[in-house]
Amino acid sequence: MAELKKACVVASCMRTPSVREVTFQMLEPTTLPRRAGQYILLHARGPDWAVVKRAYSIASAPHDPTRFRLCVKHIPGGPASTYIHSLVEGSEMRFSGPWGKFVVDDEVQELNLVATGTGMSAVGALLEDELARGRARRVTLCWGLRNEADVFRLHELEAMAAARPRFRFTLALSRPTEGWSGFRGRVTDLLFRDGEPRGLYYLSGNGAMIAEAEEMLRSTGLSEASIRKEVFFTPGQIRVPLSEGQKRQANRRRPGTVVVGLGLHAGAGAEEILAAVETTLISCNLRLGDVRNFATNAARSDEPSLHALTRDTGVPVEFYLPPELERDQSCGAIPSLCEVVARLSAGSTELLVPKRKTGSVTVAIAAVASPLSVGGSAHAGRTP
Ligand SMILES: Cc1cc2nc3c(=O)[nH]c(=O)nc-3n(C[C@H](O)[C@H](O)[C@H](O)COP(=O)(O)OP(=O)(O)OC[C@H]3O[C@@H](n4cnc5c(N)ncnc54)[C@H](O)[C@@H]3O)c2cc1C
């Protein structure tokens, strides 16, 4: 495992309603030698105190190795960005790095930097580093944001462009207000503004923009080697908290032939849940020993009754995030939550028992797609 480094916060401020800029001072070791465009792998603490590892591009140029800056958008419910936004002056954080190959080796070819949102961190460091060097090549920066509320660093970038004729900067707003007099549209609309693309392209931020820009550039014959990418995220990508992902993997190795999906009102009691589960199991000749795991909605992960259920039965509960639930398109009628989570967790489309409601609890049972064979029989423990 890479050696963990330690740094502490020396300044922190909100640049927009959702983007925080945090400056760190290196503690252990006292310097962070790096190249412009690289990132660190932050070891954040999630709400359940589990370690969550996320990449963050270093937004400052590497001139001062004792300090570095991050620029982080807060993703509601996102453990790492929430952690960074909670740091105050003096807070310490651990990370590994620097990592990454989003660096500039060529000193001659025209440099085209294209970013969306906080993708500006990575290209901003490249820009700062490049302009500090006495080179003649042209540098362009096209930065895409949604609207005026998302804009930061504007005056700084405009001042850089005014002071250095070789640098040109365009801000593209995709959904500006009526009063916006700058460029309206997406950054990809700017790619061919000056004719055929030439030189090097550094694309950073939203994975969808990067894929589109790459395709557009490649279609003109630009070589793969001329395009560098730093994908911060892919829209629609679902990320399960590390601890939940590990728990799910461990559950796949548990014996049991069925998954019990649960839907419950907040505050439902442990006894009521257990009674509903047992009644439903008995109705199809199953018993608790046949249950590989329970599954429910992540919004219920704080319910003490579910923790009591695991404690009393020895059967773990898996928690599913809303985007994972939205993926379930397997039946024509609108499925119930308990059915969706049961099928998702079981990895199967087959429901042994569709939704049954008992008081404030709904239960559905799905057969595990590839049950672990225990004692030579995948159905060991099943009540005759
Ligand atoms: C090399 C690299 C460098 C990165 N540098 C930065 C950086 O400098 N600043 C920064 O804010 N983020 C950066 N990211 C994204 C960062 O690693 C996390 O993914 C992000 O902060 C969300 O983490 P989370 O734990 O809070 O939420 P998660 O639970 O991990 O994510 C929740 C959802 O948010 C989406 N998401 C992630 N980032 C964004 C975003 N910026 N805008 C909209 N949706 C998003 C994810 O696709 C996911 O679906 C970088 C990613 C990579 C791979």
Ligand as a Chemical Component Dictionary entry (heavy atoms), coordinates in Angstrom:
data_LIG
# 
_chem_comp.id                   LIG 
_chem_comp.type                 NON-POLYMER 
_chem_comp.pdbx_formal_charge   0 
_chem_comp.three_letter_code    LIG 
# 
loop_
_chem_comp_atom.comp_id 
_chem_comp_atom.atom_id 
_chem_comp_atom.alt_atom_id 
_chem_comp_atom.type_symbol 
_chem_comp_atom.charge 
_chem_comp_atom.model_Cartn_x 
_chem_comp_atom.model_Cartn_y 
_chem_comp_atom.model_Cartn_z 
_chem_comp_atom.pdbx_ordinal 
LIG C1  C1  C 0 -8.616  11.954 -11.366 1  
LIG C2  C2  C 0 -9.809  12.612 -10.708 2  
LIG C3  C3  C 0 -9.691  13.900 -10.229 3  
LIG C4  C4  C 0 -10.785 14.513 -9.625  4  
LIG N1  N1  N 0 -10.671 15.797 -9.190  5  
LIG C5  C5  C 0 -11.736 16.416 -8.656  6  
LIG C6  C6  C 0 -11.640 17.802 -8.271  7  
LIG O1  O1  O 0 -10.594 18.445 -8.386  8  
LIG N2  N2  N 0 -12.766 18.374 -7.756  9  
LIG C7  C7  C 0 -13.945 17.693 -7.601  10 
LIG O2  O2  O 0 -14.919 18.289 -7.123  11 
LIG N3  N3  N 0 -14.060 16.389 -7.957  12 
LIG C8  C8  C 0 -12.982 15.742 -8.461  13 
LIG N4  N4  N 0 -13.079 14.425 -8.799  14 
LIG C9  C9  C 0 -14.307 13.689 -8.437  15 
LIG C10 C10 C 0 -14.105 13.107 -7.025  16 
LIG O3  O3  O 0 -13.132 12.069 -7.042  17 
LIG C11 C11 C 0 -15.378 12.486 -6.443  18 
LIG O4  O4  O 0 -15.923 11.594 -7.372  19 
LIG C12 C12 C 0 -16.443 13.515 -6.094  20 
LIG O5  O5  O 0 -15.955 14.487 -5.170  21 
LIG C13 C13 C 0 -17.666 12.829 -5.466  22 
LIG O6  O6  O 0 -17.250 12.055 -4.372  23 
LIG P1  P1  P 0 -18.246 11.778 -3.166  24 
LIG O7  O7  O 0 -17.651 10.694 -2.327  25 
LIG O8  O8  O 0 -18.601 13.047 -2.466  26 
LIG O9  O9  O 0 -19.568 11.282 -3.867  27 
LIG P2  P2  P 0 -19.851 9.892  -4.601  28 
LIG O10 O10 O 0 -20.780 9.098  -3.778  29 
LIG O11 O11 O 0 -18.546 9.273  -4.973  30 
LIG O12 O12 O 0 -20.513 10.415 -5.935  31 
LIG C14 C14 C 0 -21.872 10.642 -6.053  32 
LIG C15 C15 C 0 -22.190 10.928 -7.515  33 
LIG O13 O13 O 0 -21.664 12.192 -7.902  34 
LIG C16 C16 C 0 -21.158 12.129 -9.217  35 
LIG N5  N5  N 0 -20.107 13.161 -9.308  36 
LIG C17 C17 C 0 -18.836 13.079 -8.894  37 
LIG N6  N6  N 0 -18.184 14.242 -9.110  38 
LIG C18 C18 C 0 -19.099 15.071 -9.673  39 
LIG C19 C19 C 0 -19.045 16.405 -10.120 40 
LIG N7  N7  N 0 -17.898 17.134 -10.059 41 
LIG N8  N8  N 0 -20.191 16.950 -10.615 42 
LIG C20 C20 C 0 -21.344 16.237 -10.691 43 
LIG N9  N9  N 0 -21.454 14.950 -10.291 44 
LIG C21 C21 C 0 -20.339 14.391 -9.788  45 
LIG C22 C22 C 0 -20.625 10.706 -9.332  46 
LIG O14 O14 O 0 -20.644 10.293 -10.682 47 
LIG C23 C23 C 0 -21.615 9.907  -8.501  48 
LIG O15 O15 O 0 -22.684 9.451  -9.287  49 
LIG C24 C24 C 0 -11.992 13.800 -9.451  50 
LIG C25 C25 C 0 -12.100 12.484 -9.917  51 
LIG C26 C26 C 0 -11.028 11.895 -10.544 52 
LIG C27 C27 C 0 -11.156 10.487 -11.045 53 
# 
loop_
_chem_comp_bond.comp_id 
_chem_comp_bond.atom_id_1 
_chem_comp_bond.atom_id_2 
_chem_comp_bond.value_order 
_chem_comp_bond.pdbx_ordinal 
LIG C1  C2  SING 1  
LIG C2  C3  SING 2  
LIG C2  C26 DOUB 3  
LIG C3  C4  DOUB 4  
LIG C4  N1  SING 5  
LIG C4  C24 SING 6  
LIG N1  C5  DOUB 7  
LIG C5  C6  SING 8  
LIG C5  C8  SING 9  
LIG C6  O1  DOUB 10 
LIG C6  N2  SING 11 
LIG N2  C7  SING 12 
LIG C7  O2  DOUB 13 
LIG C7  N3  SING 14 
LIG N3  C8  DOUB 15 
LIG C8  N4  SING 16 
LIG N4  C9  SING 17 
LIG N4  C24 SING 18 
LIG C9  C10 SING 19 
LIG C10 O3  SING 20 
LIG C10 C11 SING 21 
LIG C11 O4  SING 22 
LIG C11 C12 SING 23 
LIG C12 O5  SING 24 
LIG C12 C13 SING 25 
LIG C13 O6  SING 26 
LIG O6  P1  SING 27 
LIG P1  O7  DOUB 28 
LIG P1  O8  SING 29 
LIG P1  O9  SING 30 
LIG O9  P2  SING 31 
LIG P2  O10 DOUB 32 
LIG P2  O11 SING 33 
LIG P2  O12 SING 34 
LIG O12 C14 SING 35 
LIG C14 C15 SING 36 
LIG C15 O13 SING 37 
LIG C15 C23 SING 38 
LIG O13 C16 SING 39 
LIG C16 N5  SING 40 
LIG C16 C22 SING 41 
LIG N5  C17 SING 42 
LIG N5  C21 SING 43 
LIG C17 N6  DOUB 44 
LIG N6  C18 SING 45 
LIG C18 C19 SING 46 
LIG C18 C21 DOUB 47 
LIG C19 N7  SING 48 
LIG C19 N8  DOUB 49 
LIG N8  C20 SING 50 
LIG C20 N9  DOUB 51 
LIG N9  C21 SING 52 
LIG C22 O14 SING 53 
LIG C22 C23 SING 54 
LIG C23 O15 SING 55 
LIG C24 C25 DOUB 56 
LIG C25 C26 SING 57 
LIG C26 C27 SING 58 
# 
